[in-house]
Amino acid sequence: LGYLGTELCNLYSGESWFHNIVAIDNRFVSKRVNQLKNWNIKFHQGQILDREFLKKHLDDADIVHHLAGVTDVAYVKKESNLVQDKMIKEYAIDGTNNILETIPEKCKIIFPSTHVIYEGLKETKKNILEDEKPCPILVYSSSKVQNEEDIKKSKKKYVILRLGSVHGYSDTDTMRIN
C-alpha cells in the first residue's frame, strides 16, 4: 500500500480481471484497499514476519514483487539508533527469507534493492557495473546487500532492481519527495 506498491497495483489493474492479483500489507489504508477492490485486486493484511500467513497467501504465487520493509531509515550514521536498526534488519533479512522459504519453486521474486548499497564508495563513479562490489555503511543498505545475496543463493528465479531514489506524488499518505 506504499508508493511503489500502489503504482504496481495500478499497472496490474487491467490484468486483475484475467489473473488473480493479490496485495499484502501490514497496514490497512481504507482508501487504498477500496481502490484495490475496484481494480479487482484482493487484499490481505498481514506481516512479512508471519511465515504461516505467507505460506497461506503465497502458496500458488507465480510472481512476487517483494516491496516490504522499513522505509523510515537513517540517511547518515548519526541519525541511526539500535532499536530502528534492529527493526530494519529483522524485516529485511528475516522477512525476505520468509518469502523465499514460502513461495513455490516456480515462483519468480522481483526485488527492488537500492543504489545505496554503494554509499561507501571512496570516489564518485558515473557508471557502476552490476558486478561492482557493494560498500554499504548503514544498516538499511547492509540489509539490502544481504537480501540480494540470500535471493541469489535461494536458487529461485529472480530479478533484482537497484533503484535510484524513488519519488513522486500519490493521492494519500505516502508522498515521496525526499
matplotlib code that plots the C-alpha trace (Angstrom):
import matplotlib.pyplot as plt

x = [0.0, 3.0, 4.1, 5.6, 3.0, 0.2, 1.8, 2.3, -1.3, -2.4, -0.4, -1.8, -5.4, -6.1, -4.7, -6.6, -9.8, -7.9, -5.4, -5.5, -3.7, -3.1, -1.7, -0.4, 0.5, 0.7, -1.2, -4.9, -5.4, -9.1, -8.9, -6.2, -7.9, -11.1, -9.2, -7.8, -11.3, -12.4, -9.4, -10.4, -7.2, -7.6, -6.1, -4.8, -3.5, -0.6, 3.1, 6.1, 7.5, 4.5, 5.6, 2.3, 0.5, 2.9, 2.5, -1.2, -1.2, 1.8, 1.3, 0.4, 2.1, 3.7, 5.4, 6.1, 7.0, 8.8, 8.3, 8.0, 10.5, 11.1, 11.2, 11.8, 15.6, 18.6, 20.3, 23.6, 25.3, 24.4, 20.7, 20.7, 19.7, 19.8, 16.1, 15.4, 18.4, 17.2, 13.8, 15.2, 17.3, 14.5, 12.0, 14.6, 16.5, 14.0, 11.1, 12.9, 13.9, 10.3, 9.2, 11.9, 11.0, 7.3, 7.0, 6.7, 9.6, 8.0, 7.6, 9.8, 10.7, 11.1, 13.1, 13.7, 17.1, 18.8, 21.7, 22.6, 24.5, 27.3, 27.1, 30.6, 32.4, 35.5, 35.2, 32.2, 31.6, 29.4, 28.9, 28.7, 28.6, 26.5, 29.5, 30.8, 31.5, 28.9, 30.2, 27.3, 27.7, 24.2, 22.0, 19.5, 22.0, 23.7, 20.4, 19.7, 23.1, 22.2, 18.8, 20.5, 22.8, 20.0, 17.9, 20.8, 21.6, 17.9, 18.0, 14.7, 14.0, 14.6, 15.0, 16.9, 16.5, 18.9, 16.6, 17.7, 15.8, 12.1, 9.9, 6.6, 3.1, 0.3, -3.1, -2.8, -0.3, 2.8, 4.1, 7.8, 9.6, 12.9]
y = [0.0, 2.2, 4.3, 1.6, -1.0, 1.3, 2.2, -1.5, -2.3, 0.5, -1.1, -4.6, -3.3, -4.2, -7.7, -8.3, -9.2, -12.1, -13.1, -13.5, -10.4, -10.2, -7.3, -7.9, -5.2, -4.9, -1.7, -1.1, 2.2, 2.2, 4.5, 2.3, -1.0, 0.3, 1.2, -2.3, -3.7, -1.5, -2.9, -6.5, -7.0, -9.0, -7.6, -9.4, -7.6, -9.4, -9.4, -10.4, -11.9, -14.3, -17.3, -19.2, -16.1, -16.0, -19.8, -19.4, -16.5, -17.2, -20.9, -20.7, -17.4, -17.1, -13.8, -11.9, -8.2, -8.0, -4.4, -4.9, -3.2, -0.4, 2.9, 5.3, 4.9, 6.9, 8.8, 9.3, 7.4, 9.9, 9.5, 5.7, 4.1, 0.5, 0.0, 1.2, -0.7, -3.9, -3.5, -2.7, -5.9, -8.1, -7.0, -7.0, -10.2, -12.4, -11.1, -11.8, -15.3, -16.0, -15.1, -17.2, -20.2, -19.9, -19.2, -22.2, -23.3, -22.0, -18.5, -15.6, -12.9, -9.3, -7.4, -3.7, -3.2, 0.2, 2.1, 3.0, -0.3, 1.8, 4.6, 3.8, 4.4, 6.4, 8.3, 9.3, 6.9, 7.7, 4.1, 1.4, -2.0, -4.8, -6.7, -3.7, -4.8, -3.2, -1.0, -0.3, 1.7, 1.9, -0.9, -0.3, -0.7, -3.6, -5.4, -4.8, -6.4, -9.4, -9.6, -9.7, -12.5, -14.5, -14.2, -15.3, -18.3, -19.4, -20.8, -19.2, -17.3, -13.6, -10.1, -7.6, -3.9, -1.4, 1.6, 5.2, 7.5, 6.9, 10.0, 11.1, 12.1, 9.8, 10.7, 9.6, 9.4, 8.2, 11.1, 10.5, 13.8, 13.5]
z = [0.0, -0.2, -3.2, -5.3, -4.4, -5.3, -8.6, -9.4, -8.5, -10.8, -13.6, -12.8, -12.5, -16.1, -15.7, -12.5, -14.4, -16.1, -13.4, -9.6, -8.3, -4.5, -2.5, 1.0, 3.5, 7.3, 7.2, 6.3, 4.4, 3.7, 0.6, -0.9, 0.0, -1.6, -4.7, -4.9, -4.6, -7.5, -9.5, -8.7, -6.7, -3.5, -0.3, 2.8, 5.8, 7.5, 8.5, 6.4, 9.7, 10.0, 8.0, 8.3, 6.9, 4.0, 3.4, 3.2, 0.8, -1.4, -1.8, -5.5, -6.5, -9.9, -9.2, -6.0, -6.0, -2.7, -1.6, 2.2, 4.5, 6.9, 4.9, 7.8, 7.8, 8.8, 6.0, 7.9, 10.7, 13.4, 12.7, 13.3, 16.5, 17.8, 18.0, 14.5, 13.1, 14.7, 13.2, 9.7, 9.8, 11.1, 8.5, 5.7, 6.4, 8.2, 6.1, 2.8, 3.9, 5.0, 1.5, -0.1, 2.1, 1.4, -2.3, -4.6, -6.7, -9.9, -8.4, -9.5, -7.0, -8.1, -5.5, -5.6, -3.9, -3.9, -5.3, -1.7, -1.4, -2.9, -0.4, 0.9, -2.5, -1.9, -5.2, -7.4, -10.3, -13.2, -14.4, -11.8, -13.3, -11.9, -10.6, -8.6, -5.0, -2.7, 0.1, 2.4, 5.6, 7.2, 8.3, 5.6, 2.8, 4.5, 4.8, 1.1, 0.3, 2.5, 0.7, -2.7, -1.5, 0.1, -3.1, -5.3, -3.1, -2.9, -6.4, -7.1, -10.3, -9.5, -10.8, -8.6, -9.4, -7.9, -7.9, -7.5, -5.2, -5.9, -5.6, -6.8, -5.7, -4.7, -3.6, 0.0, 2.9, 1.1, -0.9, -1.5, -2.3, -0.5]

ax = plt.figure().add_subplot(projection="3d")
ax.plot(x, y, z, "-o")
ax.set_aspect("equal")
plt.show()
